[in-house]
Amino acid sequence: MPNRGILRRLSQHDGRCAIAAPVWHELTFGLRRLPRGRRRTALDAYLQDVVRASFPILPYDDAAATWHGAERARLEALGRPVPYVDAQIAAVAHAHQLVLVTVNARDFTPFSDLRVENWATS
């Protein structure tokens, strides 16, 4: 069952939400790792027919890559390396001046100048 808080916030922001290309990668990768069968087929249909149809996919472009490189160097110098894909997701949000919405807000706190919200708890 989807989180009611997330569904409520999605409806409040109808048409103004997007998915970062690295998030789409993670969803696709996770799906393709599942064994073939009814569950995988149903999830694939949901991703294509609901998620992809509802949210534009924002690219990891040169602006995102530039911010990502600077943040990666800054965090590594502080001894706080972060997962590469998390940094890509953060970079896409930052490059588009968007709020990054996640249930794992703590994973994104090391990044500077990034707005993060957890709609599951707010």
Helices and strands as residue ranges (DSSP letters): H 4-12, E 19-20, H 21-33, H 38-46, I 47-52, H 53-54, E 57-58, H 62-77, H 84-95, E 100-101, G 105-108, E 116-117
